[in-house]
């Protein structure tokens, strides 16, 4: 007897679950059908939302490309360790091997006295004057590229203090002002993108909410009848929420498409400019994970906007 009851209960539970899925599937696709019945209005709304989403995504990927570019410029933030005159080339090479073991160092290069003199003669135009000198006045230099130079001035200063304690080193030079400027620029850009994305997110929410409010007014009689026969607010608002979902989802996809097309248009001239500067810079595109995140955020914001409006409006609509 108990087995029959359990089987009957399981069957009822399964039937309810299937009915629940069918109701949601019906609401999902019927809401999409309603959007296609008014193509011009739906297209205008989706296009406005897509522009807002594409602006947010465009600013994000733009900063990502700038960060990639600054990463390529990190070599200009290298430290120069000027060695004492009595340090030989062999001792300098030994120091280079020692510095390469430092976990805070990315790359090390030794420029000997003779290499420094030859480079100075080739670039300065004072080769004849230097030939008149009895000895080479230039010291050996060790160029050190720290890791993560764009993240913390304190780390760079700590590394500088550590290098100054080395007996072979006379003094250490690094353009801290340039590093600080680069850090500040990237911080401003990142926060600017965050603020702009926040404002555009509010725009997506409000535009979707207003669209759902107008749709609710157009279907006011239908809502009244549903309430008269005992339909709950959750049941009534379900198709409207799915309408908001479709608006956000389609807008997110079109926003990604707009950003991708813009990047494809810019890719060729950017590559030409990169070649002119002998750089290996490549334009970054939104990854698949970022694309899914864009769709998710866009859809979620649209659903939130629809839910807030519905929660408020349905409380005001009371059948007489």
C-alpha positions as CSV (number, residue, x, y, z in Angstrom):
1,X,0.0,0.0,0.0
2,X,2.8,2.4,0.9
3,X,4.6,1.7,-2.4
4,X,1.4,2.6,-4.3
5,X,1.0,5.8,-2.3
6,X,4.7,6.7,-2.9
7,X,4.3,6.0,-6.6
8,X,1.2,8.1,-6.8
9,X,2.8,11.0,-5.0
10,X,5.9,10.8,-7.2
11,X,3.7,10.8,-10.3
12,X,1.8,13.9,-9.1
13,X,5.0,15.7,-8.2
14,X,6.4,14.9,-11.7
15,X,3.2,16.1,-13.4
16,X,3.4,19.4,-11.4
17,X,7.0,19.9,-12.3
18,X,6.2,19.3,-16.0
19,X,3.3,21.7,-15.8
20,X,5.5,24.3,-14.2
21,X,8.1,24.0,-17.0
22,X,5.4,24.1,-19.7
23,X,4.0,27.3,-18.1
24,X,7.4,29.0,-18.0
25,X,8.2,27.8,-21.6
26,X,4.9,29.2,-22.8
27,X,5.5,32.5,-21.1
28,X,9.0,32.7,-22.5
29,X,8.1,32.1,-26.1
30,X,4.8,33.9,-26.0
31,X,6.6,37.0,-24.8
32,X,9.0,36.8,-27.7
33,X,6.0,36.5,-30.0
34,X,4.5,39.7,-28.6
35,X,7.7,41.5,-29.4
36,X,7.5,40.4,-33.0
37,X,4.0,41.7,-33.3
38,X,5.2,45.3,-32.9
39,X,8.5,45.1,-34.7
40,X,9.2,48.8,-35.1
41,X,8.6,49.7,-31.4
42,X,10.5,46.6,-30.2
43,X,13.4,47.3,-32.6
44,X,13.7,50.9,-31.4
45,X,13.8,49.9,-27.8
46,X,16.3,47.1,-28.4
47,X,18.5,49.4,-30.4
48,X,18.6,52.0,-27.7
49,X,19.5,49.3,-25.1
50,X,22.1,47.9,-27.5
51,X,23.8,51.2,-27.9
52,X,24.0,51.6,-24.1
53,X,25.4,48.1,-23.7
54,X,27.9,48.6,-26.6
55,X,29.2,51.9,-25.0
56,X,29.8,50.1,-21.7
57,X,31.5,47.1,-23.4
58,X,33.4,49.4,-25.7
59,X,34.8,51.5,-22.8
60,X,35.8,48.2,-21.1
61,X,37.6,46.7,-24.0
62,X,39.2,50.0,-24.8
63,X,40.8,50.2,-21.3
64,X,41.8,46.6,-21.6
65,X,43.7,47.4,-24.8
66,X,45.3,50.5,-23.1
67,X,46.4,48.3,-20.2
68,X,47.9,45.9,-22.7
69,X,49.7,48.8,-24.3
70,X,51.1,50.0,-21.0
71,X,52.2,46.5,-20.3
72,X,54.3,46.7,-23.5
73,X,55.7,50.1,-22.3
74,X,56.8,48.7,-18.9
75,X,60.3,48.3,-20.4
76,X,60.6,52.1,-20.3
77,X,60.2,51.9,-16.5
78,X,63.3,49.9,-15.9
79,X,65.9,50.6,-13.2
80,X,69.5,51.5,-14.0
81,X,72.1,50.3,-11.6
82,X,75.3,52.3,-12.1
83,X,78.3,50.3,-10.9
84,X,81.5,51.5,-9.3
85,X,84.4,52.2,-11.6
86,X,86.5,49.4,-10.1
87,X,83.8,46.8,-10.9
88,X,85.1,44.6,-13.7
89,X,83.0,43.1,-16.5
90,X,83.2,39.6,-14.9
91,X,82.0,41.0,-11.6
92,X,79.2,42.8,-13.4
93,X,78.1,39.6,-15.1
94,X,78.2,37.8,-11.7
95,X,76.0,40.5,-10.3
96,X,73.6,40.0,-13.2
97,X,73.3,36.3,-12.4
98,X,72.7,37.2,-8.8
99,X,69.9,39.6,-9.7
100,X,68.2,37.1,-11.9
101,X,67.5,35.0,-8.8
102,X,65.5,37.8,-7.3
103,X,61.7,36.9,-7.5
104,X,60.9,40.6,-7.9
105,X,63.0,40.9,-11.1
106,X,61.7,40.1,-14.5
107,X,64.7,40.7,-16.7
108,X,68.4,41.9,-16.3
109,X,70.8,43.2,-18.8
110,X,74.5,44.2,-18.4
111,X,75.9,47.1,-20.4
112,X,79.7,47.1,-20.0
113,X,81.8,50.2,-20.1
114,X,82.9,49.6,-23.7
115,X,79.4,49.0,-24.9
116,X,78.2,52.2,-23.2
117,X,81.1,54.1,-24.8
118,X,80.4,52.7,-28.3
119,X,76.7,53.5,-28.0
120,X,77.4,57.0,-26.8
121,X,79.8,57.6,-29.7
122,X,77.2,56.4,-32.2
123,X,74.3,58.4,-30.8
124,X,75.9,61.6,-29.4
125,X,78.1,62.8,-32.3
126,X,81.0,63.4,-29.9
127,X,83.1,60.4,-31.0
128,X,86.2,62.5,-31.9
129,X,86.1,64.2,-28.5
130,X,85.8,61.0,-26.6
131,X,88.7,59.5,-28.5
132,X,90.9,62.2,-27.0
133,X,90.2,60.9,-23.5
134,X,92.8,58.7,-21.9
135,X,90.3,56.4,-20.3
136,X,86.6,55.5,-20.5
137,X,84.7,57.8,-18.2
138,X,81.4,55.8,-18.5
139,X,80.5,53.2,-15.8
140,X,79.1,49.8,-16.4
141,X,75.3,49.7,-16.0
142,X,72.9,46.9,-15.1
143,X,69.4,47.4,-16.5
144,X,66.8,45.8,-14.3
145,X,63.1,45.3,-15.3
146,X,61.0,44.8,-12.2
147,X,57.9,42.7,-12.2
148,X,54.5,44.5,-12.0
149,X,56.0,47.9,-12.1
150,X,52.6,49.5,-12.8
151,X,51.0,48.2,-9.5
152,X,52.8,49.7,-6.5
153,X,55.3,52.5,-6.0
154,X,56.1,51.1,-2.6
155,X,57.3,47.8,-4.1
156,X,59.6,49.7,-6.6
157,X,61.0,51.9,-3.8
158,X,61.6,48.8,-1.7
159,X,63.5,47.1,-4.6
160,X,65.5,50.3,-5.1
161,X,66.5,50.4,-1.5
162,X,67.6,46.7,-1.7
163,X,69.7,47.4,-4.8
164,X,71.4,50.4,-3.2
165,X,72.8,48.1,-0.5
166,X,74.7,46.0,-3.0
167,X,78.5,46.7,-2.8
168,X,79.0,46.9,-6.5
169,X,76.3,49.5,-7.0
170,X,77.1,53.2,-6.9
171,X,73.6,54.5,-7.3
172,X,70.2,53.5,-8.7
173,X,68.1,55.5,-11.1
174,X,64.4,55.0,-12.1
175,X,61.9,57.4,-13.4
176,X,59.4,57.1,-10.6
177,X,57.4,60.1,-11.8
178,X,56.7,58.3,-15.1
179,X,55.6,55.2,-13.2
180,X,53.3,57.3,-11.0
181,X,51.8,59.1,-13.9
182,X,51.1,55.8,-15.7
183,X,49.6,54.3,-12.6
184,X,47.3,57.3,-12.1
185,X,46.2,57.4,-15.7
186,X,45.2,53.7,-15.6
187,X,43.4,54.1,-12.2
188,X,41.4,57.0,-13.6
189,X,40.6,55.1,-16.7
190,X,39.5,52.0,-14.8
191,X,37.3,54.0,-12.4
192,X,35.9,56.0,-15.3
193,X,34.8,52.8,-17.1
194,X,33.2,51.6,-13.8
195,X,31.2,54.8,-13.4
196,X,30.2,54.9,-17.0
197,X,29.1,51.3,-17.0
198,X,27.1,51.9,-13.8
199,X,25.3,54.8,-15.4
200,X,24.6,52.9,-18.6
201,X,23.4,50.0,-16.4
202,X,20.9,52.3,-14.8
203,X,19.9,53.5,-18.3
204,X,19.2,49.9,-19.4
205,X,17.1,49.3,-16.2
206,X,15.1,52.4,-16.6
207,X,14.4,52.1,-20.3
208,X,13.3,48.5,-19.9
209,X,11.1,49.4,-16.9
210,X,9.4,52.2,-18.9
211,X,8.8,49.8,-21.8
212,X,7.2,47.3,-19.5
213,X,5.1,50.0,-17.9
214,X,3.7,51.0,-21.3
215,X,3.1,47.3,-22.2
216,X,1.3,46.8,-18.9
217,X,-1.0,49.8,-19.6
218,X,-1.8,48.5,-23.1
219,X,-2.8,45.2,-21.5
220,X,-4.6,46.6,-18.5
221,X,-8.0,45.0,-19.4
222,X,-6.3,41.6,-19.6
223,X,-4.7,42.1,-16.2
224,X,-8.0,43.1,-14.7
225,X,-9.7,40.0,-15.9
226,X,-6.8,37.8,-14.7
227,X,-7.1,39.4,-11.2
228,X,-10.9,38.9,-11.2
229,X,-10.5,35.1,-11.8
230,X,-8.0,34.8,-9.0
231,X,-4.6,35.1,-10.8
232,X,-1.7,36.0,-8.5
233,X,0.6,38.9,-9.2
234,X,3.5,36.4,-9.7
235,X,1.4,34.7,-12.5
236,X,0.5,38.0,-14.1
237,X,4.0,39.5,-14.1
238,X,5.6,36.3,-15.5
239,X,5.2,37.1,-19.3
240,X,6.2,40.7,-18.7
241,X,9.4,39.6,-16.9
242,X,10.2,37.3,-19.9
243,X,9.6,40.3,-22.2
244,X,12.2,42.2,-20.2
245,X,14.6,39.2,-20.4
246,X,14.3,39.1,-24.2
247,X,14.8,42.9,-24.5
248,X,18.0,42.6,-22.4
249,X,19.3,39.4,-24.0
250,X,18.8,40.7,-27.6
251,X,20.3,44.1,-26.6
252,X,23.3,42.4,-25.1
253,X,23.9,40.3,-28.2
254,X,23.6,43.4,-30.5
255,X,25.8,45.4,-28.1
256,X,28.5,42.7,-28.4
257,X,28.1,42.7,-32.2
258,X,28.5,46.5,-32.4
259,X,31.7,46.4,-30.3
260,X,33.1,43.5,-32.4
261,X,32.4,45.3,-35.7
262,X,34.0,48.5,-34.4
263,X,37.1,46.6,-33.3
264,X,37.3,44.8,-36.7
265,X,37.1,48.2,-38.4
266,X,40.0,49.5,-36.2
267,X,42.1,46.3,-36.3
268,X,43.8,47.0,-39.7
269,X,44.9,50.6,-39.0
270,X,46.0,49.6,-35.5
271,X,48.2,46.8,-36.9
272,X,49.7,49.2,-39.4
273,X,50.5,51.7,-36.7
274,X,52.0,48.9,-34.6
275,X,54.3,47.9,-37.4
276,X,55.5,51.5,-37.9
277,X,56.5,51.6,-34.2
278,X,58.1,48.1,-34.5
279,X,55.7,46.8,-31.9
280,X,53.9,43.5,-31.5
281,X,50.7,45.1,-30.2
282,X,47.5,43.2,-31.1
283,X,44.0,44.5,-30.6
284,X,42.1,42.6,-27.9
285,X,38.5,41.5,-28.5
286,X,35.9,40.5,-26.0
287,X,36.5,36.8,-25.0
288,X,33.7,34.2,-25.0
289,X,33.5,34.5,-21.2
290,X,33.2,38.3,-21.4
291,X,30.5,37.9,-24.1
292,X,28.5,35.6,-21.8
293,X,29.0,38.0,-18.9
294,X,27.7,40.8,-21.1
295,X,24.6,38.9,-22.0
296,X,24.0,37.9,-18.4
297,X,24.4,41.4,-17.0
298,X,22.3,43.0,-19.8
299,X,19.5,40.4,-19.3
300,X,19.6,40.7,-15.5
301,X,19.4,44.5,-15.5
302,X,16.4,44.4,-17.9
303,X,14.6,41.8,-15.8
304,X,15.3,43.9,-12.6
305,X,13.9,47.0,-14.3
306,X,10.8,45.1,-15.4
307,X,10.3,43.5,-11.9
308,X,10.5,46.9,-10.1
309,X,7.9,48.5,-12.3
310,X,5.6,45.4,-12.2
311,X,5.9,45.1,-8.4
312,X,4.8,48.7,-8.1
313,X,2.2,48.9,-10.8
314,X,0.4,45.6,-10.0
315,X,-0.2,46.8,-6.5
316,X,-2.0,49.9,-7.9
317,X,-4.2,47.9,-10.3
318,X,-7.2,46.7,-8.3
319,X,-10.2,45.4,-10.1
320,X,-13.5,47.1,-9.2
